[in-house]
Amino acid sequence: MGRNIETVTGCTKEGITIWHIGEVIIFELKNSSALRKVDPITGFELLEL
């Protein structure tokens, strides 16, 4: 997540607050029906738009 020349980065694992905030912003900006799917390579539940 970032703006101008500054970014905030961190772990994308479930339960991490900044990641959940980022997902809410994506939902609002895209007005999408995104959902989570398990990535077979990483095993992470990734947000799919």
DOLO-904196 format. One line per field, with one value per atom (N, C-alpha, C, O, CB): atom name; residue number from 1; x, y, z; chain; residue in one letter. Coordinates in pm, 1 decimal, always signed. Glycine has a CB too. Layout:
N
atom CA, ...
n NUM, ...
east X, ...
north Y, ...
up Z, ...
chain A, ...
res A, ...
***
This chain:
49
atom N, CA, C, O, CB, N, CA, C, O, CB, N, CA, C, O, CB, N, CA, C, O, CB, N, CA, C, O, CB, N, CA, C, O, CB, N, CA, C, O, CB, N, CA, C, O, CB, N, CA, C, O, CB, N, CA, C, O, CB, N, CA, C, O, CB, N, CA, C, O, CB, N, CA, C, O, CB, N, CA, C, O, CB, N, CA, C, O, CB, N, CA, C, O, CB, N, CA, C, O, CB, N, CA, C, O, CB, N, CA, C, O, CB, N, CA, C, O, CB, N, CA, C, O, CB, N, CA, C, O, CB, N, CA, C, O, CB, N, CA, C, O, CB, N, CA, C, O, CB, N, CA, C, O, CB, N, CA, C, O, CB, N, CA, C, O, CB, N, CA, C, O, CB, N, CA, C, O, CB, N, CA, C, O, CB, N, CA, C, O, CB, N, CA, C, O, CB, N, CA, C, O, CB, N, CA, C, O, CB, N, CA, C, O, CB, N, CA, C, O, CB, N, CA, C, O, CB, N, CA, C, O, CB, N, CA, C, O, CB, N, CA, C, O, CB, N, CA, C, O, CB, N, CA, C, O, CB, N, CA, C, O, CB, N, CA, C, O, CB, N, CA, C, O, CB, N, CA, C, O, CB, N, CA, C, O, CB, N, CA, C, O, CB
n 1, 1, 1, 1, 1, 2, 2, 2, 2, 2, 3, 3, 3, 3, 3, 4, 4, 4, 4, 4, 5, 5, 5, 5, 5, 6, 6, 6, 6, 6, 7, 7, 7, 7, 7, 8, 8, 8, 8, 8, 9, 9, 9, 9, 9, 10, 10, 10, 10, 10, 11, 11, 11, 11, 11, 12, 12, 12, 12, 12, 13, 13, 13, 13, 13, 14, 14, 14, 14, 14, 15, 15, 15, 15, 15, 16, 16, 16, 16, 16, 17, 17, 17, 17, 17, 18, 18, 18, 18, 18, 19, 19, 19, 19, 19, 20, 20, 20, 20, 20, 21, 21, 21, 21, 21, 22, 22, 22, 22, 22, 23, 23, 23, 23, 23, 24, 24, 24, 24, 24, 25, 25, 25, 25, 25, 26, 26, 26, 26, 26, 27, 27, 27, 27, 27, 28, 28, 28, 28, 28, 29, 29, 29, 29, 29, 30, 30, 30, 30, 30, 31, 31, 31, 31, 31, 32, 32, 32, 32, 32, 33, 33, 33, 33, 33, 34, 34, 34, 34, 34, 35, 35, 35, 35, 35, 36, 36, 36, 36, 36, 37, 37, 37, 37, 37, 38, 38, 38, 38, 38, 39, 39, 39, 39, 39, 40, 40, 40, 40, 40, 41, 41, 41, 41, 41, 42, 42, 42, 42, 42, 43, 43, 43, 43, 43, 44, 44, 44, 44, 44, 45, 45, 45, 45, 45, 46, 46, 46, 46, 46, 47, 47, 47, 47, 47, 48, 48, 48, 48, 48, 49, 49, 49, 49, 49
east +86.0, +0.0, +90.3, +191.4, -97.7, +56.1, +141.3, +79.2, -27.4, +270.5, +150.1, +109.4, +235.1, +323.8, +5.1, +242.5, +359.4, +484.7, +491.1, +374.1, +584.3, +708.1, +719.0, +822.7, +826.1, +615.5, +620.0, +527.3, +418.4, +581.6, +571.6, +487.6, +491.9, +586.9, +532.1, +388.8, +384.4, +373.7, +280.3, +263.8, +468.7, +465.9, +469.7, +510.2, +583.4, +428.1, +431.2, +379.8, +360.7, +350.1, +358.4, +314.2, +170.1, +85.8, +326.8, +142.7, +7.9, -70.2, -169.1, +15.4, -26.3, -95.4, -225.7, -241.5, -5.0, -317.8, -446.8, -427.9, -344.0, -531.9, -507.0, -500.9, -417.5, -416.0, -447.3, -348.6, -265.2, -352.6, -411.4, -142.6, -360.8, -453.6, -433.5, -531.1, -440.3, -311.3, -288.9, -337.5, -386.6, -140.2, -324.8, -370.0, -521.3, -574.4, -321.5, -592.1, -738.3, -786.3, -883.6, -795.4, -720.1, -756.1, -736.6, -821.0, -671.7, -627.5, -600.6, -708.3, -748.5, -465.6, -755.3, -860.1, -990.3, -1060.0, -882.1, -1023.9, -1145.6, -1136.8, -1234.3, -1167.9, -1022.8, -1003.5, -1021.3, -1086.0, -863.7, -965.0, -979.7, -1126.9, -1174.0, -898.3, -1199.6, -1342.1, -1415.9, -1496.7, -1403.1, -1388.5, -1458.5, -1423.7, -1512.7, -1424.8, -1295.8, -1254.2, -1299.0, -1337.9, -1104.1, -1293.8, -1326.9, -1475.4, -1524.4, -1245.2, -1547.5, -1688.1, -1705.1, -1790.3, -1777.9, -1622.3, -1613.9, -1677.9, -1716.6, -1470.1, -1687.3, -1734.4, -1617.4, -1629.1, -1854.8, -1505.6, -1383.5, -1406.1, -1493.8, -1267.5, -1325.2, -1332.7, -1193.8, -1101.2, -1429.8, -1181.1, -1052.1, -1045.3, -1140.1, -1029.6, -932.0, -906.9, -769.9, -676.8, -915.6, -758.4, -630.0, -538.3, -573.6, -648.3, -420.1, -319.1, -249.7, -194.0, -216.1, -251.7, -194.5, -43.5, +9.5, -225.8, +25.4, +171.2, +210.7, +295.0, +232.3, +149.5, +188.9, +103.9, +148.9, +181.0, -19.1, -110.8, -182.1, -264.7, -36.7, -151.2, -216.6, -355.5, -379.2, -131.9, -447.3, -579.0, -566.2, -562.6, -690.4, -559.3, -535.7, -666.4, -760.1, -442.2, -670.9, -787.7, -788.4, -691.4, -788.4, -896.8, -908.4, -1018.4, -1132.1, -936.9, -983.8, -1080.4, -1148.3, -1233.3, -1013.4
north -116.5, +0.0, +122.3, +124.6, +0.1, +220.7, +337.6, +456.9, +449.5, +305.0, +565.9, +690.1, +771.0, +775.9, +769.5, +834.7, +914.0, +827.7, +725.1, +1038.5, +865.6, +787.8, +698.9, +635.5, +880.1, +692.0, +610.9, +490.3, +500.0, +695.1, +377.0, +257.8, +192.6, +210.1, +158.1, +118.4, +36.5, -107.1, -142.3, +76.5, -188.9, -328.1, -419.6, -380.0, -358.7, -538.9, -634.5, -769.8, -796.1, -583.7, -853.2, -989.9, -991.1, -916.2, -1073.6, -1075.6, -1085.2, -1203.3, -1246.3, -1096.5, -1255.2, -1369.2, -1325.9, -1210.5, -1439.5, -1420.1, -1394.5, -1341.6, -1391.2, -1522.0, -1240.1, -1183.8, -1057.5, -993.6, -1284.9, -1020.1, -900.4, -780.9, -778.9, -915.0, -683.1, -571.0, -493.2, -466.6, -478.0, -455.8, -371.8, -441.2, -375.5, -336.7, -572.2, -645.6, -641.1, -624.2, -791.3, -655.9, -650.0, -511.7, -500.2, -686.0, -408.1, -271.9, -255.7, -196.2, -167.3, -307.3, -300.1, -369.3, -319.5, -361.6, -483.7, -555.3, -476.2, -473.5, -692.6, -412.9, -331.7, -218.1, -189.5, -276.2, -153.6, -44.4, -95.4, -29.6, +19.1, -211.6, -268.6, -294.8, -261.8, -399.3, -353.4, -378.6, -248.9, -244.0, -446.0, -144.6, -17.3, +49.4, +98.3, +76.6, +51.8, +118.7, +43.8, +105.3, +134.9, -85.7, -166.3, -201.0, -245.9, -293.0, -179.6, -218.5, -360.6, -387.2, -118.3, -449.7, -583.9, -689.3, -663.6, -619.9, -805.8, -921.9, -1018.0, -1137.5, -992.3, -964.8, -1043.7, -1155.7, -1147.9, -954.2, -1259.4, -1370.6, -1428.2, -1400.7, -1478.9, -1508.2, -1569.5, -1709.0, -1786.9, -1574.9, -1740.2, -1874.0, -1918.2, -1838.1, -1877.4, -2045.9, -2100.0, -2113.8, -2177.2, -2237.1, -2053.6, -2065.1, -2200.0, -2227.2, -1946.8, -2285.0, -2418.6, -2419.5, -2515.6, -2498.9, -2315.6, -2310.3, -2267.1, -2330.7, -2214.9, -2158.1, -2103.6, -2155.8, -2159.0, -1953.6, -2196.8, -2239.1, -2122.8, -2143.8, -2317.6, -1998.0, -1880.0, -1864.3, -1901.9, -1753.1, -1808.0, -1771.8, -1631.9, -1533.6, -1777.9, -1622.3, -1494.7, -1432.0, -1501.3, -1513.0, -1299.7, -1225.4, -1223.6, -1180.8, -1080.9, -1269.6, -1272.6, -1177.6, -1187.9, -1416.0, -1084.5, -985.4, -1031.5, -960.5, -851.5
up +0.0, +0.0, +0.0, +70.1, +122.6, -75.3, -75.4, -144.8, -206.1, -139.4, -132.4, -196.6, -219.9, -134.7, -110.2, -336.2, -374.5, -367.6, -435.3, -283.3, -288.2, -284.2, -161.4, -141.7, -289.0, -77.9, +43.4, +31.0, -25.5, +165.9, +84.4, +86.3, +223.4, +299.7, -21.7, +252.4, +372.7, +324.0, +252.1, +468.8, +363.2, +319.5, +440.2, +549.5, +225.0, +418.9, +528.4, +485.0, +366.2, +645.2, +581.1, +557.4, +506.8, +556.0, +685.8, +409.4, +353.2, +409.3, +350.1, +202.6, +522.4, +581.4, +648.1, +688.0, +682.8, +659.2, +722.5, +864.2, +939.3, +724.4, +900.0, +1034.0, +1044.1, +1149.3, +1127.5, +938.3, +939.7, +901.2, +793.1, +842.3, +988.6, +972.5, +843.7, +773.5, +1088.3, +810.1, +691.4, +565.5, +473.6, +677.2, +560.1, +441.7, +431.0, +321.3, +446.0, +542.4, +540.7, +498.6, +424.1, +678.8, +544.7, +504.9, +355.0, +287.9, +582.3, +301.9, +158.0, +76.8, -28.3, +126.5, +124.4, +53.3, +53.0, -48.4, +115.7, +162.5, +168.5, +68.1, -1.4, +311.1, +59.3, -36.8, -179.1, -260.7, -20.1, -209.8, -343.9, -374.6, -483.4, -356.9, -280.3, -300.7, -331.8, -424.5, -177.0, -255.0, -271.6, -404.6, -474.1, -156.1, -440.5, -563.2, -687.9, -787.2, -564.9, -683.1, -799.8, -806.9, -910.5, -799.2, -695.1, -687.0, -741.3, -826.0, -765.7, -690.5, -747.2, -658.4, -544.4, -772.1, -713.8, -638.2, -620.5, -647.4, -710.3, -575.4, -557.7, -457.3, -371.3, -511.9, -470.2, -376.9, -356.0, -432.3, -427.6, -252.0, -220.2, -279.7, -268.9, -67.6, -343.0, -395.1, -346.8, -338.4, -551.0, -315.3, -271.2, -392.0, -491.3, -199.5, -382.1, -486.5, -470.1, -363.7, -480.1, -572.8, -558.4, -535.5, -479.7, -679.9, -577.0, -561.4, -420.8, -357.5, -664.0, -371.2, -241.1, -126.0, -11.5, -244.4, -156.5, -51.2, +15.1, +104.0, +52.3, -27.3, +28.8, -31.6, -146.4, +3.9, +47.6, -4.0, -62.7, +11.4, +108.6, -195.2, -261.8, -307.3, -346.8, -380.8, -301.0, -345.8, -497.6, -560.1, -288.2, -556.7, -702.0, -744.7, -698.7, -753.0, -833.3, -879.5, -1005.5, -1059.3, -902.8
chain A, A, A, A, A, A, A, A, A, A, A, A, A, A, A, A, A, A, A, A, A, A, A, A, A, A, A, A, A, A, A, A, A, A, A, A, A, A, A, A, A, A, A, A, A, A, A, A, A, A, A, A, A, A, A, A, A, A, A, A, A, A, A, A, A, A, A, A, A, A, A, A, A, A, A, A, A, A, A, A, A, A, A, A, A, A, A, A, A, A, A, A, A, A, A, A, A, A, A, A, A, A, A, A, A, A, A, A, A, A, A, A, A, A, A, A, A, A, A, A, A, A, A, A, A, A, A, A, A, A, A, A, A, A, A, A, A, A, A, A, A, A, A, A, A, A, A, A, A, A, A, A, A, A, A, A, A, A, A, A, A, A, A, A, A, A, A, A, A, A, A, A, A, A, A, A, A, A, A, A, A, A, A, A, A, A, A, A, A, A, A, A, A, A, A, A, A, A, A, A, A, A, A, A, A, A, A, A, A, A, A, A, A, A, A, A, A, A, A, A, A, A, A, A, A, A, A, A, A, A, A, A, A, A, A, A, A, A, A, A, A, A, A, A, A
res M, M, M, M, M, G, G, G, G, G, R, R, R, R, R, N, N, N, N, N, I, I, I, I, I, E, E, E, E, E, T, T, T, T, T, V, V, V, V, V, T, T, T, T, T, G, G, G, G, G, C, C, C, C, C, T, T, T, T, T, K, K, K, K, K, E, E, E, E, E, G, G, G, G, G, I, I, I, I, I, T, T, T, T, T, I, I, I, I, I, W, W, W, W, W, H, H, H, H, H, I, I, I, I, I, G, G, G, G, G, E, E, E, E, E, V, V, V, V, V, I, I, I, I, I, I, I, I, I, I, F, F, F, F, F, E, E, E, E, E, L, L, L, L, L, K, K, K, K, K, N, N, N, N, N, S, S, S, S, S, S, S, S, S, S, A, A, A, A, A, L, L, L, L, L, R, R, R, R, R, K, K, K, K, K, V, V, V, V, V, D, D, D, D, D, P, P, P, P, P, I, I, I, I, I, T, T, T, T, T, G, G, G, G, G, F, F, F, F, F, E, E, E, E, E, L, L, L, L, L, L, L, L, L, L, E, E, E, E, E, L, L, L, L, L
***
